Amino acid sequence: MKFDSKKNLSSITIDDIIEKIKSCEETLFNKIIISKDSQIKRTNFIFLNYTSQFLNRTSKKLTFPLFGDIADDFKSLESLKDSNGKTAFDSKSILNSLSSNHNIYPESDELGSEHDFDFPIKVEEDKASSTQPFYYIKERTFLYDCEGCDTNKYVKCADAECNGRHTWKCTNCSAKGTLVCDGCAGNKTVTCSKCSGSKKIKCKNCGGDGKVVDKLDTLSAVSSSKRSTRIVKKNCKQCSGKGQVNCTECNNGKVSCRKCDAQGKLVCNVFMKTMN
């Protein structure tokens, strides 16, 4: 009893508190920052009052060709190394270039381990910074020559017509980029579908007969004492008795070709594909 009393009256330090926190929070202890200036008050029990921050770190990998716009950045990155093979670096230049210019983004690293996170936490005013640096792991970074192109950046095209020349004369358009329109055979116009090229269409007024019923004469004949039932017809004034009128949809039996917009030529898609 006396021994316990003396023990309770013995001095206590921040190190003692740290050890107690470690025993209570063994899993999270390495992620907790404790100030050495914290004030300690002796009571008959230990009361721990603290706040903590959590940092979730993940290991990411990037696989990319050594594009010209990031070659220099990568070269400077290779020269970085500290005692444990992990060095903080300004990742914005490489990461931004890969994402914005080449649509390449970091991926989950299936080989990541706890060993990857054995590096210090950035602290500002005794608090973990909300923006932590990226770390470059030297031993996990590799630069190797492409076997497919033998570092020449190009491989010989397997297409028989190209044969490694990169471009060749398009047999579809003879390298002109355009083709004669197959709709109008290059004439820019086609036969009018309404009049079939005859320049004439059936008169709507007489239905193509050239004659129309004269209502007045027909009525007079029916009303006469002879009670004639004959139908009186006269020449159609609309077509002058011909039964046809000029076609208003065309010019001399022809209309502009819609397929080529009256240009007589079409863009060669095969040629444009090889150019792009």
C-alpha positions in Angstrom: 0.0 0.0 0.0 2.8 2.4 1.0 4.7 1.4 -2.1 1.7 2.1 -4.4 1.3 5.5 -2.7 4.9 6.5 -3.4 4.6 5.3 -6.9 1.5 7.4 -7.4 3.4 10.5 -6.1 6.4 9.9 -8.3 7.1 12.4 -11.1 5.6 11.8 -14.5 7.0 13.0 -17.8 5.7 13.4 -21.4 7.7 10.3 -22.3 5.7 8.3 -19.8 2.5 9.6 -21.4 3.8 8.7 -24.9 4.5 5.2 -23.7 1.0 4.9 -22.3 -0.5 6.2 -25.6 1.6 3.7 -27.5 0.2 0.8 -25.4 -3.4 2.1 -25.9 -3.1 3.0 -29.6 -0.4 0.5 -30.8 -1.8 0.4 -34.4 -2.2 4.1 -34.9 0.7 5.2 -32.7 3.2 5.7 -35.6 0.7 8.1 -37.2 0.3 10.3 -34.2 2.4 13.5 -33.7 2.9 14.4 -30.0 4.4 17.7 -28.9 7.2 17.5 -26.3 6.0 20.7 -24.8 2.6 19.3 -23.7 1.8 20.1 -20.0 1.4 17.2 -17.6 -0.8 17.3 -14.5 -0.5 14.6 -11.8 -3.7 13.0 -10.5 -4.6 9.6 -9.1 -5.3 8.5 -12.7 -3.9 9.2 -16.1 -6.3 11.2 -18.3 -5.3 11.4 -21.9 -6.8 14.2 -23.9 -5.5 14.6 -27.5 -6.5 15.0 -31.1 -5.1 13.0 -33.9 -4.9 13.2 -37.7 -5.0 10.3 -40.1 -2.9 10.0 -43.2 -3.9 7.4 -45.8 -1.0 6.6 -48.1 -1.2 4.5 -51.2 1.4 3.1 -53.5 0.8 4.0 -57.2 2.7 3.1 -60.4 3.1 4.7 -63.7 4.0 2.9 -66.9 4.7 5.2 -69.9 6.9 5.6 -73.0 9.7 8.2 -72.4 8.0 11.0 -74.3 10.1 13.9 -75.3 8.2 16.4 -73.2 9.0 14.5 -70.0 12.4 13.0 -70.8 14.4 15.8 -69.1 12.1 15.6 -66.0 12.6 11.9 -65.7 16.4 12.2 -66.1 16.5 14.7 -63.2 14.3 12.3 -61.2 16.7 9.4 -61.6 19.5 11.5 -60.0 17.5 11.9 -56.8 18.2 9.5 -54.0 18.7 9.6 -50.3 19.8 7.0 -47.7 16.7 4.9 -47.9 16.1 5.1 -51.6 13.0 7.3 -51.3 13.1 11.0 -52.2 10.4 13.6 -52.2 10.1 15.2 -55.6 7.9 17.8 -57.5 5.6 15.4 -59.3 3.5 18.0 -60.9 5.6 18.4 -64.1 5.6 14.6 -65.0 2.1 13.7 -63.7 0.5 16.7 -65.4 2.3 16.1 -68.7 1.3 12.4 -68.7 -2.4 13.1 -67.9 -3.0 16.2 -70.0 -0.9 15.4 -73.0 -1.0 11.6 -73.2 -4.0 10.6 -71.1 -1.9 8.4 -68.8 -2.8 8.3 -65.0 -1.3 6.5 -62.0 -2.6 3.0 -61.4 -2.9 0.9 -58.3 0.4 -0.8 -57.5 -0.2 -4.5 -56.7 3.4 -4.8 -55.4 3.0 -2.0 -52.9 3.9 -2.8 -49.3 4.4 -1.2 -45.8 8.0 -0.8 -46.7 7.0 1.8 -49.3 5.8 4.1 -46.6 8.9 4.2 -44.4 9.4 8.0 -44.9 8.8 11.1 -42.8 5.5 12.9 -42.5 5.6 16.6 -43.5 4.7 18.7 -40.4 3.7 22.3 -40.2 3.3 23.9 -36.7 3.2 20.6 -35.0 0.5 19.3 -37.3 0.6 17.0 -40.2 0.4 19.0 -43.4 -2.8 18.6 -45.4 -0.6 18.4 -48.6 2.0 15.6 -48.3 4.8 15.2 -50.9 5.0 12.4 -53.4 8.0 10.1 -53.0 10.0 8.5 -55.7 11.2 5.0 -54.9 14.5 4.5 -56.7 14.6 0.7 -56.3 11.1 0.3 -57.8 11.8 2.5 -60.9 13.0 1.0 -64.1 14.1 2.5 -67.4 14.6 0.0 -70.3 15.0 0.0 -74.0 12.0 -0.9 -76.2 12.8 -4.2 -77.9 10.1 -3.7 -80.5 11.6 -0.6 -82.1 15.2 -1.0 -80.8 14.9 2.6 -79.3 14.3 4.1 -82.7 10.7 5.0 -81.7 9.4 3.4 -85.0 8.7 -0.1 -86.2 8.4 -1.2 -89.8 4.8 -1.1 -91.0 3.6 -4.7 -91.7 1.2 -3.4 -94.4 2.5 -4.7 -97.8 1.7 -1.4 -99.5 3.5 0.7 -97.0 6.5 -1.5 -96.5 8.0 0.8 -93.9 7.7 4.0 -96.0 5.1 5.4 -93.6 3.1 6.8 -96.6 2.2 5.5 -100.0 0.2 6.5 -103.1 -3.4 5.8 -102.5 -4.7 3.5 -105.2 -8.2 4.6 -104.5 -7.7 8.2 -105.6 -4.2 8.2 -107.1 -3.1 10.3 -104.1 -5.3 13.2 -105.2 -7.5 13.1 -102.1 -10.7 13.2 -104.2 -12.8 10.9 -106.3 -15.2 11.4 -109.2 -18.7 11.5 -107.7 -20.4 8.2 -108.5 -23.8 9.8 -108.2 -23.4 12.2 -111.2 -20.2 10.8 -112.8 -18.6 14.1 -112.2 -21.2 16.1 -114.2 -22.4 17.9 -111.0 -26.1 17.3 -112.1 -28.4 14.4 -112.3 -31.7 13.6 -114.2 -34.7 15.2 -112.5 -36.6 12.5 -110.7 -39.9 14.5 -111.0 -40.0 14.8 -114.8 -37.5 12.0 -115.6 -35.5 14.4 -117.7 -38.4 15.2 -120.1 -38.7 18.8 -118.7 -42.5 18.3 -118.6 -44.9 17.1 -116.0 -48.6 16.2 -116.1 -50.9 19.2 -115.8 -52.7 19.0 -112.4 -55.6 21.1 -113.7 -56.7 18.6 -116.4 -55.0 15.5 -115.1 -53.1 15.2 -118.4 -56.1 15.0 -120.6 -55.8 18.5 -122.0 -59.5 19.0 -121.6 -61.6 20.2 -118.7 -65.4 20.1 -118.2 -67.1 23.4 -119.1 -69.6 23.6 -116.2 -71.7 26.4 -117.7 -72.3 24.7 -121.1 -72.9 21.4 -119.4 -75.5 22.9 -117.1 -77.2 24.7 -120.1 -77.5 21.5 -122.0 -79.0 19.6 -119.1 -81.6 22.4 -118.5 -82.8 22.6 -122.2 -86.0 21.1 -123.4 -84.1 18.4 -125.1 -82.6 17.5 -121.7 -79.3 16.6 -123.2 -77.0 14.7 -120.8 -73.9 15.3 -122.8 -70.7 16.6 -121.0 -69.2 19.6 -122.6 -65.4 19.8 -122.4 -63.0 22.5 -123.6 -59.2 22.9 -123.9 -57.4 23.3 -120.5 -56.2 26.8 -120.2 -53.4 25.8 -117.8 -51.6 23.6 -120.4 -53.3 25.0 -123.6 -54.8 21.6 -124.2 -51.4 19.8 -124.3 -51.9 17.9 -121.0 -48.4 18.8 -119.8 -46.7 21.9 -118.3 -43.0 22.8 -117.8 -41.3 21.1 -114.8 -40.5 23.7 -112.1 -38.1 21.5 -110.1 -35.3 21.3 -112.7 -33.3 23.2 -115.3 -33.6 21.6 -118.7 -34.4 18.2 -117.1 -31.4 18.3 -114.7 -31.0 19.0 -111.0 -27.9 19.6 -108.8 -26.3 16.4 -107.5 -26.9 16.2 -103.8 -24.3 13.5 -103.1 -21.4 15.8 -104.0 -23.2 19.2 -103.5 -22.8 19.8 -107.2 -19.0 19.6 -107.0 -18.6 16.6 -109.1 -16.0 15.2 -106.6 -16.0 13.3 -103.3 -13.4 13.2 -100.5 -11.4 10.0 -100.6 -11.8 8.5 -97.1 -9.0 6.0 -97.6 -6.5 8.8 -98.5 -7.6 11.0 -95.5 -7.2 8.0 -93.1 -3.6 7.5 -94.2 -2.8 11.2 -93.9 -4.1 11.2 -90.4 
